[in-house]
Amino acid sequence: MARAAEKQSLAQMAKAKGIKYFLISYSDLGGVSRSKLVPAAAIDTIATDGAGFAGFSTYLDMTPAHPDMFGMADMDAMIQLPWKKEVAWVPSNLMMSGKEVGQGPRNVLRRMIARAAKSGYRMKTGVECEYHLINPDGSDISDARDTAAKPCYDQQALMRRYDVVSEICDAMLELGWGPYQNDHEDSNGQFEMNWNYDDALITADRHTFFKFMVKSIAEKHGLRATFMPKPFMHLTGNGCHAHVSVWDESGKKNLFHDPKGELGISKLGYHFLGGILAHAEGLTSVFNPTVNSYKRINASVTSSGATWAPNTISYTGNNRTHMIRIPDPGRFELRLMDGATNPYLCQAAVLAAGLDGMANKTDPGKRLDINMYEVRRNSDLAKMNVKRLPLNLLDALRQTEKSGLLRSAWGDETVDAYIKMKAREWNEYNRHLTQWERDMTLDC
């Protein structure tokens, strides 16, 4: 009887809200959103039994011999599309043969959240998602007049894209996300939109939906949105800075905030930070998951004068040249992530490293209040006990593969599946012969 009542309530809800279809969605290991479009007339059955998928057809480590995979809809996280109200997006948790799919990214994050809860912790996060508005064919930025050498906060360029930016912000206002500022970023054609932080799973769901929403609204206006880490070599790339804090189980007390602590950060907070720094090399392939990612974090100076991306494993106060900065008491800004990071795995990696740091009381070492962009010699870094970030995806994957932290926290199945997928991507990249190679070596 209870199940029948639940089915009836879903049907009534859909009719009352004018919802005709549900996108039952999940994220694969590559961060690609996969969905089935379910008519409202069938949502009762799908909500109970799940939407069926073939895992081999997406970026999951499966074969055609695997049984059906089912996306179990999390109806509490449903979002009705503000630009197409007859459709609702619903994230799902992957199941197979009655068990959770271990490598399902949302499942990975949920497991980490449950682990944190056992110690009385709740991680809250916010993300800064940068993106470019480009021509539909991807050839260039969409605004031919956006050519300033230092375009950050350019009022004219921002307002020429008012129709797109305001529609996205209006949608977030309608959804209750609490957006509070939108700006033209440091690259020509680049924008950033900020909304309020929340529990890690909520932020990951919203991050996933935000990318879908931005791309959809851009297409509606005849444009294309990309979160590609480095779409143009001479311009600043797309980061996805994450702001992180840990709270008590009630979610009312910020355990990172200590007015007497250095820069307003508690000892527990510094241990969390120590965990991130200690495991940064193994996390980099998660935060920067594509071949293109390493053209952002190891880039030459851009036309604006700075890449705004880190290249060392270091932390500081309110200084944007390090991997981690402390902009205010009670929180950290992690600046390594880029626009290609999987929203769920990104949060799960941060939480895994942070929990390890808190459990082992890891010392983050000395804060460096210097301009890291001016430190170029490896010998100088060695004196400061600072490492450089991996130089390419292969180097990063090798660190992830041997990460005892991720294998312990996520499980071998998930780590091995991720490595296998990304190694295939690296090998595909290496099978391409570039014009640069021909220009430089044809006469050898």
C-alpha positions as CSV (number, residue, x, y, z in Angstrom):
1,M,0.0,0.0,0.0
2,A,2.8,2.4,0.9
3,R,4.5,1.7,-2.5
4,A,1.2,2.3,-4.3
5,A,0.8,5.6,-2.5
6,E,4.3,6.7,-3.5
7,K,3.5,5.9,-7.1
8,Q,0.4,7.9,-7.0
9,S,2.2,10.8,-5.4
10,L,4.7,10.9,-8.2
11,A,2.0,10.8,-10.9
12,Q,0.2,13.6,-9.1
13,M,3.4,15.6,-8.7
14,A,4.2,15.3,-12.4
15,K,0.7,16.4,-13.5
16,A,0.6,19.3,-11.0
17,K,4.0,20.6,-12.2
18,G,3.3,20.1,-15.9
19,I,6.1,17.6,-16.3
20,K,5.7,15.3,-19.3
21,Y,9.0,13.6,-19.3
22,F,11.8,12.7,-16.9
23,L,15.5,12.5,-17.8
24,I,16.8,9.7,-15.6
25,S,20.5,10.5,-15.6
26,Y,23.8,9.2,-14.4
27,S,27.4,10.3,-14.9
28,D,29.9,7.7,-16.3
29,L,33.6,7.7,-15.4
30,G,34.4,10.2,-18.2
31,G,32.0,12.7,-16.7
32,V,29.5,12.3,-19.5
33,S,25.9,12.6,-18.5
34,R,23.9,9.6,-19.8
35,S,20.1,9.6,-19.7
36,K,16.9,8.0,-20.7
37,L,13.8,10.1,-21.5
38,V,10.9,8.6,-19.6
39,P,7.3,9.7,-20.2
40,A,5.5,10.8,-17.0
41,A,3.0,8.0,-17.6
42,A,5.8,5.4,-16.9
43,I,7.6,7.2,-14.1
44,D,5.9,5.2,-11.3
45,T,7.4,1.9,-12.6
46,I,10.8,3.4,-13.5
47,A,11.1,5.1,-10.1
48,T,10.6,1.6,-8.5
49,D,12.4,-0.6,-10.9
50,G,15.0,1.7,-12.3
51,A,15.9,2.8,-15.9
52,G,17.8,0.2,-17.8
53,F,21.2,0.8,-19.4
54,A,24.0,-1.2,-21.0
55,G,27.1,-0.3,-19.1
56,F,29.5,-1.3,-21.9
57,S,27.9,1.5,-24.1
58,T,29.3,4.2,-21.9
59,Y,32.6,5.0,-20.2
60,L,32.4,2.3,-17.6
61,D,34.7,-0.8,-17.4
62,M,32.2,-3.3,-18.6
63,T,31.6,-5.7,-21.5
64,P,28.6,-6.7,-23.6
65,A,28.4,-9.8,-21.4
66,H,27.5,-7.7,-18.3
67,P,23.8,-7.8,-17.2
68,D,21.6,-4.8,-17.4
69,M,22.5,-1.8,-15.2
70,F,19.7,0.2,-13.6
71,G,19.6,3.8,-12.7
72,M,17.6,4.2,-9.5
73,A,16.2,7.6,-9.6
74,D,16.9,9.9,-6.6
75,M,13.6,11.8,-6.8
76,D,14.6,14.0,-3.9
77,A,17.2,15.6,-6.2
78,M,14.9,16.1,-9.1
79,I,15.3,19.4,-11.0
80,Q,12.6,20.7,-13.4
81,L,14.3,22.3,-16.4
82,P,13.6,26.1,-16.1
83,W,14.0,26.5,-19.9
84,K,11.9,23.5,-20.7
85,K,9.5,23.0,-17.8
86,E,7.8,19.9,-19.3
87,V,11.0,18.0,-18.6
88,A,12.6,17.1,-15.2
89,W,16.2,15.9,-14.7
90,V,16.7,13.2,-12.0
91,P,20.2,11.9,-11.0
92,S,20.3,8.2,-10.4
93,N,22.4,5.7,-8.5
94,L,23.6,2.7,-10.6
95,M,22.7,-0.8,-9.6
96,M,23.4,-4.2,-11.1
97,S,22.1,-7.6,-10.0
98,G,20.7,-6.0,-6.8
99,K,24.0,-4.4,-5.9
100,E,25.5,-0.9,-6.3
101,V,27.8,-0.5,-9.2
102,G,31.1,0.2,-7.4
103,Q,32.6,2.3,-10.2
104,G,29.4,4.5,-10.6
105,P,30.7,8.0,-9.8
106,R,27.7,9.1,-7.8
107,N,28.0,5.9,-5.8
108,V,31.7,6.5,-5.1
109,L,30.8,10.0,-3.7
110,R,27.9,8.6,-1.6
111,R,30.3,6.0,-0.1
112,M,32.8,8.7,0.9
113,I,30.0,10.8,2.4
114,A,28.8,7.8,4.4
115,R,32.4,7.2,5.6
116,A,32.7,10.8,6.7
117,A,29.3,10.6,8.5
118,K,30.6,7.8,10.6
119,S,33.2,10.2,12.1
120,G,30.6,12.9,12.5
121,Y,31.7,15.0,9.5
122,R,29.8,16.7,6.6
123,M,31.8,18.2,3.8
124,K,30.3,21.3,2.2
125,T,31.5,22.6,-1.1
126,G,31.0,25.2,-3.7
127,V,32.4,25.3,-7.3
128,E,33.4,28.1,-9.7
129,C,32.6,26.7,-13.2
130,E,34.3,28.6,-15.9
131,Y,33.3,28.2,-19.6
132,H,33.7,29.7,-23.0
133,L,31.0,30.8,-25.3
134,I,32.2,29.8,-28.8
135,N,31.0,29.5,-32.4
136,P,28.9,26.4,-33.0
137,D,31.7,24.9,-35.1
138,G,34.2,25.4,-32.3
139,S,36.5,27.5,-34.4
140,D,36.7,30.6,-32.2
141,I,35.0,32.6,-29.5
142,S,31.5,33.7,-30.4
143,D,32.1,37.5,-29.8
144,A,34.4,38.9,-32.5
145,R,34.6,42.2,-30.5
146,D,35.9,40.5,-27.4
147,T,39.6,41.1,-28.1
148,A,41.0,43.0,-25.0
149,A,44.4,41.8,-23.7
150,K,43.0,41.9,-20.2
151,P,39.3,41.1,-20.7
152,C,38.5,40.1,-17.0
153,Y,35.4,41.8,-15.7
154,D,35.0,43.6,-19.1
155,Q,31.6,45.3,-18.8
156,Q,30.9,45.7,-22.5
157,A,31.8,42.1,-23.3
158,L,29.7,40.8,-20.4
159,M,26.6,42.7,-21.5
160,R,26.9,41.6,-25.1
161,R,26.2,38.2,-23.7
162,Y,23.6,39.4,-21.3
163,D,20.8,37.3,-22.9
164,V,22.7,34.0,-22.3
165,V,24.2,34.9,-18.9
166,S,21.0,36.3,-17.4
167,E,18.9,33.4,-18.6
168,I,21.2,31.0,-16.9
169,C,21.3,33.1,-13.7
170,D,17.5,33.5,-13.7
171,A,17.2,29.7,-13.9
172,M,19.5,29.3,-10.9
173,L,17.4,31.9,-9.0
174,E,14.3,30.0,-9.8
175,L,15.8,26.8,-8.6
176,G,16.8,28.3,-5.3
177,W,20.6,27.8,-5.7
178,G,21.4,31.3,-4.5
179,P,23.5,32.6,-7.4
180,Y,25.3,35.8,-6.3
181,Q,27.6,37.0,-9.1
182,N,28.3,36.5,-12.8
183,D,31.4,37.8,-14.6
184,H,33.4,37.9,-17.7
185,E,36.6,36.0,-16.9
186,D,40.2,36.4,-17.8
187,S,40.0,34.8,-21.2
188,N,38.2,36.4,-24.2
189,G,34.8,34.7,-24.5
190,Q,35.0,33.2,-21.0
191,F,32.5,33.5,-18.2
192,E,32.0,32.4,-14.6
193,M,28.9,32.1,-12.5
194,N,28.8,31.5,-8.7
195,W,26.1,30.1,-6.5
196,N,25.9,29.1,-2.8
197,Y,27.8,26.2,-1.4
198,D,26.0,23.2,0.0
199,D,26.5,19.5,1.0
200,A,28.9,17.8,-1.3
201,L,26.4,15.6,-3.0
202,I,24.0,18.5,-3.7
203,T,26.9,20.5,-5.1
204,A,28.0,17.6,-7.3
205,D,24.4,17.2,-8.7
206,R,24.1,20.9,-9.3
207,H,27.6,21.0,-10.9
208,T,26.5,18.2,-13.3
209,F,23.2,19.9,-14.1
210,F,24.9,23.3,-14.5
211,K,27.0,22.1,-17.3
212,F,24.0,20.6,-19.0
213,M,22.0,23.8,-18.5
214,V,24.7,26.1,-19.7
215,K,25.2,24.1,-22.9
216,S,21.5,23.9,-23.5
217,I,20.8,27.6,-23.1
218,A,23.8,28.5,-25.2
219,E,22.5,26.3,-28.0
220,K,19.1,27.9,-27.6
221,H,20.9,31.2,-28.4
222,G,22.7,29.8,-31.4
223,L,26.0,29.5,-29.5
224,R,28.1,26.7,-28.1
225,A,29.4,26.5,-24.5
226,T,32.6,24.5,-23.6
227,F,34.1,23.7,-20.3
228,M,37.2,22.3,-22.1
229,P,40.3,23.0,-19.9
230,K,42.3,24.8,-22.6
231,P,40.3,25.5,-25.8
232,F,42.7,28.2,-27.0
233,M,46.5,28.0,-26.3
234,H,47.0,31.8,-26.0
235,L,44.1,32.3,-23.6
236,T,43.4,31.4,-20.0
237,G,41.9,28.0,-19.6
238,N,38.7,26.9,-17.8
239,G,39.2,26.1,-14.2
240,C,36.7,24.6,-11.7
241,H,37.9,26.0,-8.4
242,A,36.3,24.2,-5.4
243,H,35.7,25.8,-2.0
244,V,35.8,23.3,0.8
245,S,34.9,23.2,4.5
246,V,33.9,20.4,6.9
247,W,31.0,20.8,9.4
248,D,29.7,18.8,12.3
249,E,27.0,16.2,11.7
250,S,24.2,18.7,12.2
251,G,25.7,20.9,9.5
252,K,25.5,23.9,11.8
253,K,29.1,24.2,13.0
254,N,32.1,24.8,10.6
255,L,34.9,22.6,12.0
256,F,37.5,24.4,9.9
257,H,36.8,27.8,11.5
258,D,38.8,28.8,14.4
259,P,39.2,32.6,15.2
260,K,42.4,31.8,17.1
261,G,43.9,29.6,14.4
262,E,46.4,30.7,11.8
263,L,44.4,32.6,9.1
264,G,41.2,31.5,10.9
265,I,41.7,27.8,10.2
266,S,41.4,25.1,12.9
267,K,44.0,22.3,13.5
268,L,41.5,19.9,12.0
269,G,41.3,22.1,8.9
270,Y,45.0,22.1,8.5
271,H,45.1,18.3,8.8
272,F,42.5,18.1,6.0
273,L,44.7,20.4,4.0
274,G,47.7,18.2,4.8
275,G,45.8,15.2,3.4
276,I,45.1,17.0,0.1
277,L,48.7,18.1,-0.3
278,A,50.1,14.6,0.6
279,H,48.0,12.9,-2.0
280,A,47.9,15.6,-4.7
281,E,49.9,13.7,-7.3
282,G,47.5,10.8,-7.1
283,L,44.5,13.0,-7.3
284,T,45.6,15.1,-10.2
285,S,44.3,12.8,-12.9
286,V,40.9,13.1,-11.3
287,F,41.0,16.8,-11.0
288,N,42.6,17.2,-14.5
289,P,41.3,14.2,-16.4
290,T,42.1,14.9,-20.1
291,V,45.2,15.2,-22.3
292,N,44.2,18.8,-22.8
293,S,44.1,19.5,-19.0
294,Y,47.9,19.7,-18.8
295,K,48.0,22.5,-21.3
296,R,46.2,24.5,-18.6
297,I,48.2,23.7,-15.5
298,N,51.6,23.6,-17.2
299,A,50.9,26.5,-19.6
300,S,53.0,29.3,-20.8
301,V,52.0,32.9,-19.9
302,T,48.7,33.8,-21.7
303,S,47.8,37.0,-23.5
304,S,46.4,38.4,-20.2
305,G,49.8,38.0,-18.5
306,A,49.0,34.9,-16.3
307,T,47.5,31.5,-16.6
308,W,45.8,31.6,-13.1
309,A,46.4,27.9,-12.9
310,P,48.8,26.2,-10.4
311,N,51.9,24.3,-11.3
312,T,53.1,23.2,-7.9
313,I,51.8,21.3,-4.9
314,S,51.7,24.2,-2.4
315,Y,49.4,26.3,-0.3
316,T,49.2,29.9,0.8
317,G,47.0,32.6,2.1
318,N,45.0,34.9,-0.2
319,N,47.3,34.4,-3.1
320,R,46.2,32.9,-6.4
321,T,49.5,31.4,-7.6
322,H,49.3,28.2,-5.5
323,M,47.4,25.0,-5.8
324,I,45.4,25.9,-2.6
325,R,44.7,29.3,-1.1
326,I,43.0,30.3,2.1
327,P,40.9,33.3,1.0
328,D,38.9,33.6,4.2
329,P,38.7,32.0,7.7
330,G,37.1,28.5,7.7
331,R,37.5,27.4,4.1
332,F,40.0,26.4,1.4
333,E,40.0,27.2,-2.3
334,L,41.3,24.3,-4.3
335,R,42.5,25.7,-7.6
336,L,43.8,22.7,-9.4
337,M,40.5,21.3,-10.9
338,D,39.5,22.2,-14.4
339,G,36.3,22.2,-16.4
340,A,36.6,18.5,-17.5
341,T,36.6,17.1,-13.9
342,N,33.9,14.6,-13.1
343,P,31.7,16.5,-10.6
344,Y,31.2,13.4,-8.4
345,L,34.7,11.9,-8.5
346,C,36.1,15.4,-7.9
347,Q,34.3,15.7,-4.6
348,A,35.0,12.1,-3.7
349,A,38.7,12.6,-4.2
350,V,38.8,15.7,-2.1
351,L,36.9,14.0,0.7
352,A,39.0,10.8,0.6
353,A,42.3,12.8,1.0
354,G,40.8,15.1,3.6
355,L,39.5,12.3,5.7
356,D,42.9,10.6,5.5
357,G,44.6,13.8,6.6
358,M,42.3,14.3,9.6
359,A,42.6,10.7,10.7
360,N,46.4,10.8,10.5
361,K,46.8,14.4,11.7
362,T,48.9,15.2,8.6
363,D,51.0,18.3,8.7
364,P,50.6,20.4,5.6
365,G,54.0,22.0,6.2
366,K,54.9,25.7,6.0
367,R,52.6,28.1,4.2
368,L,54.4,29.9,1.3
369,D,53.4,33.6,0.9
370,I,55.3,34.1,-2.3
371,N,54.5,34.4,-6.0
372,M,54.9,30.8,-7.2
373,Y,54.9,31.8,-10.8
374,E,58.3,33.5,-10.2
375,V,59.9,30.2,-8.9
376,R,61.2,28.5,-12.0
377,R,64.1,26.4,-10.9
378,N,63.6,22.9,-9.6
379,S,66.5,23.4,-7.1
380,D,64.6,26.3,-5.5
381,L,61.5,24.2,-5.2
382,A,63.5,21.4,-3.6
383,K,64.7,23.9,-1.0
384,M,61.1,24.7,-0.1
385,N,60.1,21.0,-0.1
386,V,57.7,21.7,-2.9
387,K,56.9,19.3,-5.8
388,R,55.7,20.2,-9.3
389,L,52.4,18.9,-10.6
390,P,52.5,16.0,-13.1
391,L,53.4,17.3,-16.6
392,N,50.9,15.2,-18.6
393,L,48.1,12.8,-18.2
394,L,50.3,9.7,-18.4
395,D,52.4,10.9,-15.5
396,A,49.3,11.7,-13.5
397,L,47.7,8.3,-14.2
398,R,50.8,6.5,-13.0
399,Q,50.5,8.4,-9.7
400,T,46.8,7.5,-9.5
401,E,47.4,3.9,-10.3
402,K,49.7,3.5,-7.3
403,S,47.6,5.6,-4.9
404,G,47.0,3.6,-1.8
405,L,44.6,6.2,-0.6
406,L,42.2,5.9,-3.6
407,R,42.5,2.2,-3.6
408,S,41.6,2.0,0.0
409,A,38.8,4.7,-0.2
410,W,37.3,4.0,-3.6
411,G,38.2,0.3,-4.1
412,D,40.4,-1.4,-6.7
413,E,37.5,-1.8,-9.1
414,T,36.9,1.9,-9.4
415,V,40.6,2.9,-9.6
416,D,41.4,0.2,-12.1
417,A,38.4,1.1,-14.3
418,Y,39.3,4.7,-14.2
419,I,43.0,4.0,-15.1
420,K,41.9,1.7,-17.9
421,M,39.6,4.3,-19.5
422,K,42.1,7.1,-19.2
423,A,45.1,5.1,-20.4
424,R,43.0,4.2,-23.5
425,E,42.5,8.0,-24.1
426,W,46.2,8.6,-23.7
427,N,47.0,5.9,-26.2
428,E,44.5,7.3,-28.7
429,Y,46.1,10.7,-28.4
430,N,49.5,9.2,-29.1
431,R,48.3,7.6,-32.3
432,H,47.7,11.0,-33.8
433,L,50.5,12.7,-35.8
434,T,50.4,16.5,-35.4
435,Q,51.5,19.1,-37.9
436,W,54.0,20.4,-35.3
437,E,55.8,17.0,-35.4
438,R,56.0,17.0,-39.1
439,D,57.3,20.6,-39.2
440,M,60.0,19.9,-36.6
441,T,61.2,16.5,-37.6
442,L,60.4,15.8,-41.3
443,D,63.9,16.8,-42.3
444,C,65.7,14.7,-39.7
